[in-house]
């Protein structure tokens, strides 16, 4: 699982690839549509799409002479599962912080009396 996560993070760390992923959230697009919307040249877009494909984040379907790219949900689900363990950890810590701050506030009110 961690190797998949590493590939995901490495692929998404590059800002232009992240832009492509954000664009593909709207739905499948051809390379031409991606280049047009993001202002990339075709070789630049193809390079980034290849990296995203190798990382398993997108899949490509050939339709006539066009290549249509779409997001694969599995890597994002794995990322969400991994992040969930941290969400629960931070929720617990925030809950503890809230309790501590409430105690401090009560002690402050008592000392003002």
N, C-alpha and C positions, 0 to 999 in steps of 0.2 A: 504494500500500500504506500509506503513512504517513497519508493522510487517514482510511482505515479504522481504523487503529490509534488515531488521535487521537479519533475518534468512540467507539471502544471504551473508551478510558481516561476520557473525559469522562463517559460513561454510567455506568461502574463506580465513578467517584469519589464518587458520592452514596451514602451508607451504606444507605439504604432500597432503592435499586436493586440494590445488591450483595446485600442480604438476599434479594430476590426471585430473583436469579440463583442464589444458593446453594440456595434452596428448589426451584427448577425443575431443579436437578441430579438430584433424586429422580425426576423425570418430569413430564409435562404436567399442568397444573392450570388450572382455571377461575379467573376473577377472584374469584368468591365464595370458592373454596377458599384462594386467596392471601390475601384480606382476613381470612378467619377464622383462618388459621394465624399471620399476622403481626400481627394486631390493627389493621390499617389500616381506614379507611373506604373505601368503593367509589371515590369520586372520586380520592382520594389514590393508591390502587393503580392505577387506570386511567391517571392522569397519568404515573406511573413506567413502566408497561408501554408507554405510547405512546413515551416517550423510548427505552426499550430496543428497541422495534420499529423506530424511525427510525434507530437506530444499527446495526440489522441483527443484534442479539444474540438476539432472540426472533422467533418467527413465531406468527401467530394463525390458528386454524381455527374457523369458525363451525359449531356443532353445535346445531341447533334454535335456541333463544334464548340459548344460552350461547356464550361465547368461550373457547376452550381455548388456552393459551399453552404453548409449549415452546421450549427453547433451540435455536439454530441452531449447529451445530458449526463452520462455516467461520470465523467471526471468532475463535473460540478457537484454532483451528489456526493462523491467521495470527499471532495473538499469541504462540503457542508457538514458531513459526518465528523470529519477530523476537527473542524472548528467548533462543533457542538460540545466537545469535551472541554474546550476552553471557555465557552459561554457559561457552562454550569459552574466552572471554577470561579469565574469573575462574578457571576450572580451571587454565589455564596460570599465572596469577599465584599461585594457591595452591600449585601444584607448585614454582614458583620460591621461594616463601616457605619451604616445607618444606625444600628443599635448603639454603637459607641458614641456617635454624635448626639443621639437622643439622651444618653446618660450624661454626657458633658453639659448639654443644655439644661437638664434637670438640676445638676449640681450647681450650675451658674445661677439658676433661678433661686435655689436654696441659699446661696451665699449672698445674694442681694437682699434677702429678708432681714 
